[in-house]
Amino acid sequence: MSVTTRQQEIQTLLRTHGTVHIHDLAALFHASLDTIRRDLRQLEDEGHLRRIHGGAILTNTATATYEERAKELQPERAAIAKKTATHLIPDHGVIFFDSGTTICEVARHLKPSFRGTVITVNPMVAVELCKHPHANVIMIGGALLKDDMVVSGPTTIDEIRKYNADIALLGTCALHPETGLSSNTSEERATKAAMVSQSAEIIAVATADKLETSLPYRVCDIDAISYLVIGRKLSTGYLANYSDRGINVVQA
């Protein structure tokens, strides 16, 4: 197999799974670990991926539109959503549902036994939960950002502050053990921060490409997060950056 073909195959695997590991790639391509490391370095230099301990992940696509993001990493997002909805969302209580495609997936997989209240800034979540037999749904008002399918602005923040929630379920734009949870816009930061301040517990859901990254607008410190739900198997050493800071890391 040529270098070009092998690197194209690596990119295909990344688009499908979001993460690749050097030992798996070496076995798949019958290549040495050094060869795979060179491939990953070259692909990183070209902007196709970001290397992590033991492998690589897709680069962060925080600037993509809602529809574009929804098409990416669908198996990983679905796995995260099912795990979150089944194991971390109680049948009763008040829960903020943030913006984001993975959050919408959680709404889609919410158990029929759920009889709590969902408060959301995401119109797609509200539409999805119209199909749910028992969920109470409160749609927060505000200015609609069409590309992100989320409401934001002063009205949104004021309405969020009227509620005390048991859980804030947050979509993750970027998460870093040192800089915490961060966002690409000041509007999104303000909305997420308001939900954090009004909630007893924070659950962050994240595809692997969002980890070890930072964006300009800081939402909260890492220790504000109770649970981090991820969808791909990552090395213990890599995840220790989060678990050592008190976060319960849940593998979907």
Disulfide bonds with the S-S distance in Angstrom:
none
